[in-house]
Amino acid sequence: MKKLALIFFAIFLSAPLSAVLFVGADHLLTEPVEVLGYNYNPPIWVTILVVALYEIPIYIFLGIPVTYLIDFLILKFSPHSHRLKQYLYQLIGYSIAALILSGYLIHDDYDFTLFIPVLTYFHILWFLRGRFGD
């Protein structure tokens, strides 16, 4: 039960943080949309709020099973590995999950901005597991 509570805590911490990073990167890398000379972009804080609320169910329905799958695979194939080795294995696992999700959502091309929410969740979960144990 402690593991699931830690995952939920990581989800609710990483959703707003990854939304800030994701929307901030998007805001810096794209130009404003203009329709008939009017700037059509909503305020950035509204976009961050909408993205964060949109990410929470995705984290819950996709993030929790992926977390358990990656933990299971690491425990099965490398049960007594050092913490740095586990970090690298999990980083590779979450990167593969982000790549698969990106390929599934965008069929023709990969969108590497999806790595922002996935790796934000991974690093917050990694920090929480190191701080509070697993």
DSSP file with accessible surface (Angstrom, degrees, kcal/mol):
  #  RESIDUE AA STRUCTURE BP1 BP2  ACC     N-H-->O    O-->H-N    N-H-->O    O-->H-N    TCO  KAPPA ALPHA  PHI   PSI    X-CA   Y-CA   Z-CA
    1    1 A M     >        0   0  188      0, 0.0     4,-2.3     0, 0.0     5,-0.2   0.000 360.0 360.0 360.0 -34.3    0.0    0.0    0.0
    2    2 A K  H  >  +     0   0  126      1,-0.2     4,-2.3     2,-0.2     5,-0.2   0.887 360.0  53.9 -64.4 -36.2    2.9    2.3    0.7
    3    3 A K  H  > S+     0   0   59      2,-0.2     4,-2.0     1,-0.2    -1,-0.2   0.925 109.6  46.4 -65.0 -42.7    4.2    1.8   -2.8
    4    4 A L  H  > S+     0   0   51      2,-0.2     4,-2.5     1,-0.2    -1,-0.2   0.899 111.5  51.4 -67.7 -39.1    0.9    2.8   -4.3
    5    5 A A  H  X S+     0   0   57     -4,-2.3     4,-2.3     1,-0.2    -1,-0.2   0.898 109.6  50.7 -64.8 -37.9    0.6    5.9   -2.1
    6    6 A L  H  X S+     0   0   14     -4,-2.3     4,-2.3     2,-0.2    -2,-0.2   0.896 109.6  50.6 -66.1 -37.8    4.1    6.9   -3.1
    7    7 A I  H  X S+     0   0    0     -4,-2.0     4,-2.3     2,-0.2    -2,-0.2   0.923 110.9  48.1 -65.9 -44.1    3.1    6.6   -6.8
    8    8 A F  H  X S+     0   0   68     -4,-2.5     4,-2.4     2,-0.2    -2,-0.2   0.896 110.7  51.5 -64.0 -38.7    0.0    8.7   -6.3
    9    9 A F  H  X S+     0   0  106     -4,-2.3     4,-1.4     1,-0.2    -1,-0.2   0.917 110.2  49.3 -63.4 -41.2    2.0   11.3   -4.4
   10   10 A A  H  X S+     0   0    0     -4,-2.3     4,-2.6     2,-0.2    -2,-0.2   0.882 109.7  52.6 -64.7 -37.1    4.5   11.4   -7.3
   11   11 A I  H  X S+     0   0    0     -4,-2.3     4,-2.1     1,-0.2    -2,-0.2   0.946 110.0  46.5 -63.5 -46.9    1.7   11.7   -9.8
   12   12 A F  H  < S+     0   0  110     -4,-2.4    -1,-0.2     1,-0.2    -2,-0.2   0.717 117.0  45.0 -74.6 -17.6    0.1   14.7   -8.0
   13   13 A L  H  X S+     0   0   75     -4,-1.4     4,-1.2    -5,-0.2    -1,-0.2   0.834 115.4  45.5 -84.9 -38.3    3.6   16.4   -7.7
   14   14 A S  H  X S+     0   0    0     -4,-2.6     4,-3.0    -5,-0.2     5,-0.3   0.777  98.8  69.5 -81.1 -24.4    4.7   15.7  -11.3
   15   15 A A  H  X S+     0   0    0     -4,-2.1     4,-1.9    -5,-0.2    -1,-0.2   0.964 106.9  36.2 -61.1 -51.2    1.5   16.8  -13.1
   16   16 A P  H  > S+     0   0   62      0, 0.0     4,-2.3     0, 0.0    -1,-0.2   0.923 119.6  49.9 -69.3 -37.1    1.8   20.5  -12.3
   17   17 A L  H  X S+     0   0   84     -4,-1.2     4,-2.3     1,-0.2    -2,-0.2   0.940 113.3  44.4 -66.1 -44.4    5.6   20.5  -12.7
   18   18 A S  H  X S+     0   0    0     -4,-3.0     4,-3.2     1,-0.2     5,-0.2   0.857 110.9  55.8 -69.4 -30.5    5.6   18.7  -16.0
   19   19 A A  H  X S+     0   0    0     -4,-1.9     4,-2.8    -5,-0.3     5,-0.4   0.919 108.2  48.1 -65.3 -40.9    2.8   20.9  -17.2
   20   20 A V  H  X S+     0   0   71     -4,-2.3     4,-2.3     2,-0.2    -2,-0.2   0.938 116.5  43.1 -62.6 -45.6    4.9   24.0  -16.4
   21   21 A L  H  X S+     0   0   85     -4,-2.3     4,-2.4     2,-0.2    -2,-0.2   0.925 117.5  45.7 -66.1 -43.8    7.9   22.5  -18.2
   22   22 A F  H  X S+     0   0   52     -4,-3.2     4,-2.4     2,-0.2    -2,-0.2   0.950 118.4  40.1 -66.5 -49.7    5.8   21.2  -21.2
   23   23 A V  H  X S+     0   0    7     -4,-2.8     4,-3.0    -5,-0.2     5,-0.2   0.893 115.0  53.7 -69.8 -37.1    3.8   24.4  -21.7
   24   24 A G  H  X S+     0   0   22     -4,-2.3     4,-2.0    -5,-0.4    -2,-0.2   0.927 111.0  45.4 -62.7 -43.4    6.9   26.6  -21.1
   25   25 A A  H  X S+     0   0   31     -4,-2.4     4,-1.9    -5,-0.2    -2,-0.2   0.920 115.2  47.9 -65.2 -41.0    8.9   24.7  -23.7
   26   26 A D  H  X S+     0   0   88     -4,-2.4     4,-1.4     1,-0.2    -2,-0.2   0.897 110.7  51.5 -65.9 -39.2    6.0   24.9  -26.1
   27   27 A H  H  < S+     0   0  110     -4,-3.0    -1,-0.2     1,-0.2    -2,-0.2   0.874 113.5  44.4 -66.1 -37.1    5.5   28.6  -25.4
   28   28 A L  H  < S+     0   0  145     -4,-2.0    -1,-0.2    -5,-0.2    -2,-0.2   0.798 116.9  44.9 -76.3 -29.1    9.1   29.3  -26.1
   29   29 A L  H  < S+     0   0  140     -4,-1.9     2,-0.3    -5,-0.2    -2,-0.2   0.568 107.4  59.6 -95.9 -10.4    9.4   27.2  -29.2
   30   30 A T  S  < S-     0   0   74     -4,-1.4     3,-0.1    -5,-0.1     0, 0.0  -0.850  76.2-121.8-119.5 158.3    6.2   28.2  -31.0
   31   31 A E        -     0   0  173     -2,-0.3    -2,-0.1     1,-0.1    -3,-0.0  -0.626  41.2 -90.9 -92.7 154.0    4.9   31.4  -32.4
   32   32 A P        -     0   0   71      0, 0.0     2,-0.5     0, 0.0    -1,-0.1  -0.264  38.7-117.0 -63.0 149.2    1.5   32.9  -31.2
   33   33 A V        -     0   0   74     -3,-0.1     7,-3.1     2,-0.0     2,-0.5  -0.757  30.6-165.5 -88.1 128.1   -1.6   32.0  -33.2
   34   34 A E  E     -A   39   0A 133     -2,-0.5     2,-0.5     5,-0.2     5,-0.2  -0.969   9.3-173.0-119.8 130.0   -3.2   35.0  -34.8
   35   35 A V  E >  S-A   38   0A  75      3,-2.3     3,-1.8    -2,-0.5    -2,-0.0  -0.983  79.5 -19.6-121.1 116.3   -6.7   34.9  -36.3
   36   36 A L  T 3  S-     0   0  178     -2,-0.5    -1,-0.1     1,-0.3     3,-0.1   0.877 128.3 -52.4  54.0  40.7   -7.8   38.1  -38.2
   37   37 A G  T 3  S+     0   0   66      1,-0.2     2,-0.5    -3,-0.0    -1,-0.3   0.496 113.3 119.3  79.4   3.3   -5.0   40.0  -36.4
   38   38 A Y  E <  S-A   35   0A 165     -3,-1.8    -3,-2.3     2,-0.0     2,-0.6  -0.869  70.3-120.4-105.8 131.4   -6.1   39.0  -32.9
   39   39 A N  E     -A   34   0A  82     -2,-0.5    -5,-0.2    -5,-0.2    -3,-0.0  -0.567  28.0-169.8 -70.1 116.2   -3.7   37.0  -30.7
   40   40 A Y        +     0   0  151     -7,-3.1    -1,-0.2    -2,-0.6    -6,-0.1   0.350  43.9 114.4 -95.2   3.2   -5.6   33.8  -30.1
   41   41 A N        -     0   0   66     -8,-0.4     3,-0.1     1,-0.0    -2,-0.0  -0.614  60.6-134.4 -80.8 132.4   -3.5   32.3  -27.3
   42   42 A P        -     0   0   74      0, 0.0     5,-0.1     0, 0.0    -1,-0.0  -0.304  45.1 -70.9 -72.4 168.3   -5.0   32.0  -23.9
   43   43 A P    >>  -     0   0   69      0, 0.0     4,-1.7     0, 0.0     3,-0.6  -0.288  44.8-121.6 -58.5 147.0   -3.1   33.0  -20.8
   44   44 A I  H 3> S+     0   0   69      1,-0.3     4,-2.4     2,-0.2     5,-0.2   0.850 109.8  58.0 -65.0 -31.9   -0.2   30.6  -20.1
   45   45 A W  H 3> S+     0   0  172      1,-0.2     4,-2.2     2,-0.2    -1,-0.3   0.852 104.6  51.7 -68.8 -31.4   -1.4   29.8  -16.6
   46   46 A V  H <> S+     0   0   46     -3,-0.6     4,-2.6     2,-0.2    -1,-0.2   0.922 110.2  48.8 -68.2 -42.2   -4.8   28.6  -18.0
   47   47 A T  H  X S+     0   0   42     -4,-1.7     4,-2.7     1,-0.2     5,-0.2   0.913 110.8  50.5 -63.6 -41.3   -2.9   26.3  -20.4
   48   48 A I  H  X S+     0   0   37     -4,-2.4     4,-2.6     2,-0.2    -1,-0.2   0.926 111.2  48.8 -62.2 -43.0   -0.8   25.0  -17.6
   49   49 A L  H  X S+     0   0   93     -4,-2.2     4,-2.4     2,-0.2    -2,-0.2   0.931 112.6  47.0 -63.7 -44.1   -3.8   24.3  -15.5
   50   50 A V  H  X S+     0   0   90     -4,-2.6     4,-2.0     2,-0.2    -2,-0.2   0.929 113.6  48.1 -65.1 -43.3   -5.6   22.5  -18.3
   51   51 A V  H  X S+     0   0   27     -4,-2.7     4,-2.2    -5,-0.2    -2,-0.2   0.920 111.6  50.3 -64.5 -41.8   -2.5   20.4  -19.2
   52   52 A A  H  X S+     0   0   12     -4,-2.6     4,-1.4    -5,-0.2    -1,-0.2   0.925 112.2  46.7 -63.2 -42.9   -2.0   19.4  -15.6
   53   53 A L  H  < S+     0   0  108     -4,-2.4    -1,-0.2     1,-0.2    -2,-0.2   0.832 113.2  50.1 -68.3 -30.4   -5.6   18.4  -15.2
   54   54 A Y  H  X S+     0   0  163     -4,-2.0     4,-0.9    -5,-0.2    -1,-0.2   0.840 108.6  53.1 -73.4 -33.4   -5.4   16.4  -18.4
   55   55 A E  H  X S+     0   0   15     -4,-2.2     4,-3.1     1,-0.2     5,-0.2   0.810  92.8  71.8 -73.8 -31.2   -2.2   14.7  -17.4
   56   56 A I  H  X S+     0   0   36     -4,-1.4     4,-2.3     1,-0.2     5,-0.2   0.935 100.3  42.9 -58.0 -49.6   -3.5   13.3  -14.0
   57   57 A P  H  > S+     0   0   58      0, 0.0     4,-3.1     0, 0.0     5,-0.3   0.897 114.7  52.1 -64.2 -33.1   -5.8   10.6  -15.5
   58   58 A I  H  X>S+     0   0   62     -4,-0.9     4,-2.5     1,-0.2     5,-1.1   0.930 109.8  48.4 -67.1 -42.8   -3.1    9.7  -18.0
   59   59 A Y  I  X>S+     0   0   15     -4,-3.1     5,-1.0     3,-0.2     4,-0.7   0.907 115.3  46.1 -59.7 -41.1   -0.6    9.3  -15.2
   60   60 A I  I  X5S+     0   0   44     -4,-2.3     4,-0.7    -5,-0.2    -2,-0.2   0.957 119.6  36.5 -69.4 -49.0   -3.0    7.2  -13.3
   61   61 A F  I  <5S+     0   0  153     -4,-3.1    -2,-0.2    -5,-0.2    -3,-0.2   0.800 136.0  19.5 -80.4 -27.8   -4.2    4.9  -16.1
   62   62 A L  I  X5S+     0   0   85     -4,-2.5     4,-1.8    -5,-0.3    -3,-0.2   0.767 121.6  54.7-106.1 -37.0   -0.9    4.5  -17.9
   63   63 A G  I  X<S+     0   0   11     -5,-1.1     4,-2.6    -4,-0.7    -3,-0.2   0.892 104.6  51.6 -69.9 -41.6    1.7    5.5  -15.4
   64   64 A I  H  X<S+     0   0   22     -5,-1.0     4,-2.5    -4,-0.7     5,-0.2   0.959 113.0  43.5 -65.2 -48.8    0.8    3.1  -12.6
   65   65 A P  H  > S+     0   0   72      0, 0.0     4,-2.5     0, 0.0    -1,-0.2   0.921 115.5  49.6 -62.9 -37.9    0.8    0.0  -14.8
   66   66 A V  H  X S+     0   0   43     -4,-1.8     4,-2.9     2,-0.2     5,-0.3   0.913 110.2  51.2 -66.1 -39.6    4.0    1.0  -16.5
   67   67 A T  H  X S+     0   0    0     -4,-2.6     4,-2.6     1,-0.2     5,-0.2   0.940 112.3  45.3 -61.7 -46.8    5.7    1.7  -13.1
   68   68 A Y  H  X S+     0   0   88     -4,-2.5     4,-2.4     2,-0.2    -1,-0.2   0.889 113.6  50.6 -64.5 -38.0    4.7   -1.7  -11.8
   69   69 A L  H  X S+     0   0   98     -4,-2.5     4,-2.6    -5,-0.2    -2,-0.2   0.942 112.3  45.4 -65.5 -46.1    5.8   -3.4  -15.0
   70   70 A I  H  X S+     0   0   13     -4,-2.9     4,-2.5     1,-0.2     5,-0.2   0.922 114.1  49.4 -64.5 -42.3    9.2   -1.6  -15.0
   71   71 A D  H  X S+     0   0   17     -4,-2.6     4,-2.4    -5,-0.3    -1,-0.2   0.913 111.8  49.4 -62.0 -41.3    9.7   -2.5  -11.3
   72   72 A F  H  X S+     0   0  119     -4,-2.4     4,-2.4    -5,-0.2    -2,-0.2   0.927 111.7  47.8 -63.4 -45.4    8.8   -6.1  -11.9
   73   73 A L  H  X S+     0   0   70     -4,-2.6     4,-2.5     2,-0.2     5,-0.3   0.900 113.3  47.3 -65.4 -39.5   11.2   -6.4  -14.8
   74   74 A I  H  X S+     0   0   18     -4,-2.5     4,-2.3     1,-0.2    -1,-0.2   0.918 113.5  48.2 -68.5 -40.0   14.1   -4.8  -12.9
   75   75 A L  H  < S+     0   0  118     -4,-2.4    -2,-0.2    -5,-0.2    -1,-0.2   0.875 115.0  46.6 -67.3 -33.9   13.4   -7.0   -9.9
   76   76 A K  H  < S+     0   0  130     -4,-2.4    -2,-0.2    -5,-0.2    -1,-0.2   0.925 123.8  29.0 -73.9 -44.2   13.2  -10.1  -12.1
   77   77 A F  H  < S+     0   0  155     -4,-2.5    -2,-0.2     1,-0.2    -3,-0.2   0.679 137.4  19.5 -95.3 -19.6   16.3   -9.6  -14.2
   78   78 A S    ><  +     0   0   22     -4,-2.3     3,-1.0    -5,-0.3    -1,-0.2  -0.437  67.6 158.7-147.5  69.5   18.5   -7.6  -11.8
   79   79 A P  T 3  S+     0   0   61      0, 0.0    -3,-0.1     0, 0.0    -1,-0.1   0.807  76.8  36.7 -70.4 -30.1   17.3   -8.1   -8.2
   80   80 A H  T 3  S+     0   0  181     -5,-0.0     2,-0.1     2,-0.0    -5,-0.1  -0.066  84.3 139.3-115.1  35.5   20.5   -7.1   -6.3
   81   81 A S    <   -     0   0   20     -3,-1.0    -3,-0.1    -7,-0.2     5,-0.0  -0.396  57.8 -98.0 -81.5 157.8   21.8   -4.3   -8.5
   82   82 A H     >  -     0   0  139      1,-0.1     4,-2.4    -2,-0.1     5,-0.2  -0.264  36.1-107.5 -68.2 159.0   23.3   -1.1   -7.1
   83   83 A R  H  > S+     0   0  104      1,-0.2     4,-2.3     2,-0.2     5,-0.1   0.879 120.0  51.3 -60.9 -38.0   21.1    2.0   -6.9
   84   84 A L  H  > S+     0   0  110      2,-0.2     4,-2.3     1,-0.2    -1,-0.2   0.912 109.9  49.9 -66.4 -39.0   22.9    3.7   -9.8
   85   85 A K  H  > S+     0   0  106      1,-0.2     4,-2.5     2,-0.2    -2,-0.2   0.909 110.4  49.9 -66.0 -40.5   22.4    0.6  -12.0
   86   86 A Q  H  X S+     0   0   56     -4,-2.4     4,-2.7     2,-0.2     5,-0.2   0.896 108.6  53.8 -63.7 -39.3   18.7    0.6  -11.0
   87   87 A Y  H  X S+     0   0   55     -4,-2.3     4,-2.7    -5,-0.2    -2,-0.2   0.935 110.4  46.1 -59.6 -46.4   18.4    4.2  -11.9
   88   88 A L  H  X S+     0   0   85     -4,-2.3     4,-2.4     2,-0.2    -2,-0.2   0.913 112.9  49.5 -65.6 -41.1   19.9    3.6  -15.4
   89   89 A Y  H  X S+     0   0   95     -4,-2.5     4,-2.5     2,-0.2    -1,-0.2   0.919 114.1  45.3 -63.5 -43.3   17.6    0.6  -16.0
   90   90 A Q  H  X S+     0   0   10     -4,-2.7     4,-3.0     2,-0.2     5,-0.3   0.895 110.6  53.8 -68.5 -37.6   14.5    2.6  -14.9
   91   91 A L  H  X S+     0   0   43     -4,-2.7     4,-2.1    -5,-0.2    -2,-0.2   0.931 111.5  45.8 -60.9 -42.5   15.6    5.6  -17.0
   92   92 A I  H  X S+     0   0   99     -4,-2.4     4,-2.5     2,-0.2    -2,-0.2   0.929 113.3  50.5 -65.2 -42.7   15.9    3.3  -20.0
   93   93 A G  H  X S+     0   0   19     -4,-2.5     4,-2.2     1,-0.2    -2,-0.2   0.931 113.0  44.0 -62.9 -45.3   12.5    1.7  -19.2
   94   94 A Y  H  X S+     0   0    4     -4,-3.0     4,-2.4     2,-0.2    -1,-0.2   0.855 112.2  53.6 -70.4 -32.5   10.7    4.9  -18.9
   95   95 A S  H  X S+     0   0   34     -4,-2.1     4,-2.3    -5,-0.3    -2,-0.2   0.908 109.3  48.3 -66.9 -39.6   12.4    6.3  -22.0
   96   96 A I  H  X S+     0   0   89     -4,-2.5     4,-2.7     2,-0.2    -2,-0.2   0.916 110.9  51.3 -64.8 -40.8   11.2    3.3  -23.9
   97   97 A A  H  X S+     0   0   26     -4,-2.2     4,-2.6     1,-0.2    -2,-0.2   0.914 110.7  48.3 -62.7 -40.3    7.7    3.8  -22.5
   98   98 A A  H  X S+     0   0    0     -4,-2.4     4,-2.6     2,-0.2    -1,-0.2   0.895 111.5  50.3 -66.4 -38.5    7.7    7.4  -23.6
   99   99 A L  H  X S+     0   0   67     -4,-2.3     4,-2.5     2,-0.2    -2,-0.2   0.917 112.1  46.8 -66.3 -41.5    8.9    6.4  -27.1
  100  100 A I  H  X S+     0   0  116     -4,-2.7     4,-2.2     2,-0.2    -2,-0.2   0.927 113.7  48.4 -65.9 -43.7    6.2    3.8  -27.4
  101  101 A L  H  X S+     0   0   42     -4,-2.6     4,-2.6     2,-0.2     5,-0.3   0.921 112.1  49.7 -63.1 -40.9    3.6    6.3  -26.2
  102  102 A S  H  X S+     0   0    0     -4,-2.6     4,-2.2     1,-0.2    -2,-0.2   0.916 112.3  47.0 -64.3 -43.1    4.9    8.9  -28.6
  103  103 A G  H  < S+     0   0   20     -4,-2.5    -1,-0.2     1,-0.2    -2,-0.2   0.842 113.3  49.6 -67.5 -31.2    4.8    6.5  -31.5
  104  104 A Y  H  < S+     0   0  169     -4,-2.2    -2,-0.2    -5,-0.2     3,-0.2   0.897 115.1  41.9 -74.8 -40.8    1.3    5.3  -30.6
  105  105 A L  H  < S+     0   0   98     -4,-2.6     2,-0.6     1,-0.3    -2,-0.2   0.854 122.9  37.7 -75.1 -36.2   -0.2    8.8  -30.3
  106  106 A I  S  < S-     0   0   61     -4,-2.2    -1,-0.3    -5,-0.3     5,-0.1  -0.928  71.3-171.9-119.1 105.2    1.5   10.2  -33.3
  107  107 A H  S    S+     0   0  153     -2,-0.6    -1,-0.1    -3,-0.2     3,-0.1   0.816  78.8  39.7 -73.0 -33.2    1.6    7.6  -36.1
  108  108 A D  S    S+     0   0  166      1,-0.2     2,-0.3     2,-0.0    -1,-0.2   0.847 123.5  13.4 -87.5 -35.1    3.8    9.2  -38.7
  109  109 A D  S    S-     0   0  113     -7,-0.1     2,-0.4    -6,-0.1    -1,-0.2  -0.944  75.7-108.5-141.8 158.9    6.5   10.9  -36.5
  110  110 A Y        -     0   0  119     -2,-0.3     2,-0.8    -3,-0.1    -7,-0.1  -0.739  20.4-149.6 -92.7 137.0    7.7   10.8  -33.0
  111  111 A D    >   -     0   0   59     -2,-0.4     3,-1.5     1,-0.1     4,-0.1  -0.893   8.2-169.6-106.0 104.8    7.0   13.8  -30.7
  112  112 A F  G >  S+     0   0  128     -2,-0.8     3,-1.3     1,-0.3     4,-0.2   0.532  74.3  81.9 -77.5  -3.7    9.9   13.9  -28.2
  113  113 A T  G >  S+     0   0   49      1,-0.2     3,-1.2     2,-0.2    -1,-0.3   0.688  77.3  73.0 -71.5 -15.1    8.1   16.5  -26.1
  114  114 A L  G <> S+     0   0   28     -3,-1.5     4,-1.3     1,-0.3    -1,-0.2   0.659  81.3  71.9 -70.8 -12.7    6.3   13.6  -24.5
  115  115 A F  H <> S+     0   0   39     -3,-1.3     4,-2.7     1,-0.2     5,-0.3   0.775  84.5  69.9 -69.5 -25.5    9.5   12.7  -22.8
  116  116 A I  H <> S+     0   0   45     -3,-1.2     4,-2.0    -4,-0.2     5,-0.2   0.965 103.7  36.8 -60.8 -53.9    9.0   15.8  -20.5
  117  117 A P  H  > S+     0   0   15      0, 0.0     4,-2.3     0, 0.0    -1,-0.2   0.914 119.3  49.7 -67.0 -37.4    6.0   14.4  -18.5
  118  118 A V  H  X S+     0   0   23     -4,-1.3     4,-2.4     1,-0.2    -2,-0.2   0.949 115.5  40.9 -66.9 -47.4    7.3   10.8  -18.4
  119  119 A L  H  X S+     0   0   43     -4,-2.7     4,-2.4     2,-0.2    -1,-0.2   0.821 112.4  55.9 -75.1 -26.1   10.8   11.7  -17.2
  120  120 A T  H  X S+     0   0   17     -4,-2.0     4,-2.3    -5,-0.3     5,-0.2   0.943 110.5  45.6 -65.4 -46.4    9.5   14.3  -14.8
  121  121 A Y  H  X S+     0   0    4     -4,-2.3     4,-2.7    -5,-0.2     5,-0.2   0.928 112.8  51.3 -60.2 -44.8    7.3   11.6  -13.2
  122  122 A F  H  X S+     0   0    1     -4,-2.4     4,-2.7     1,-0.2    -2,-0.2   0.928 111.7  45.5 -60.4 -46.2   10.2    9.2  -13.2
  123  123 A H  H  X S+     0   0   75     -4,-2.4     4,-2.4     2,-0.2    -1,-0.2   0.887 113.7  48.4 -70.9 -35.6   12.6   11.6  -11.5
  124  124 A I  H  X S+     0   0   28     -4,-2.3     4,-2.6     2,-0.2     5,-0.2   0.932 114.0  47.2 -67.2 -42.6   10.0   12.7   -8.9
  125  125 A L  H  X S+     0   0    1     -4,-2.7     4,-2.6    -5,-0.2    -2,-0.2   0.912 111.5  51.5 -63.2 -40.4    9.2    9.1   -8.1
  126  126 A W  H  X S+     0   0   39     -4,-2.7     4,-2.0    -5,-0.2    -2,-0.2   0.926 111.7  46.8 -61.8 -44.5   12.9    8.2   -7.9
  127  127 A F  H  X S+     0   0  134     -4,-2.4     4,-2.2     1,-0.2    -2,-0.2   0.921 113.1  48.6 -64.3 -44.3   13.5   11.1   -5.5
  128  128 A L  H  X S+     0   0    6     -4,-2.6     4,-3.1     1,-0.2     5,-0.3   0.886 110.6  50.7 -65.6 -37.8   10.5   10.1   -3.3
  129  129 A R  H  X S+     0   0   14     -4,-2.6     4,-1.3    -5,-0.2    -1,-0.2   0.881 112.1  47.4 -66.9 -37.7   11.5    6.4   -3.3
  130  130 A G  H  < S+     0   0   43     -4,-2.0    -2,-0.2    -5,-0.2    -1,-0.2   0.862 118.1  42.1 -68.8 -34.0   15.0    7.5   -2.2
  131  131 A R  H  < S+     0   0  171     -4,-2.2    -2,-0.2    -5,-0.2    -3,-0.2   0.908 130.4  21.9 -79.3 -44.2   13.6    9.8    0.5
  132  132 A F  H  < S-     0   0  103     -4,-3.1    -3,-0.2     1,-0.2    -2,-0.2   0.397 105.3-120.7-107.6  -0.1   10.8    7.7    1.9
  133  133 A G     <        0   0   31     -4,-1.3    -1,-0.2    -5,-0.3    -2,-0.1  -0.049 360.0 360.0  80.1 171.3   11.9    4.2    0.9
  134  134 A D              0   0  108     -4,-0.1  -131,-0.1  -128,-0.0  -132,-0.1  -0.907 360.0 360.0-124.2 360.0   10.0    1.7   -1.2
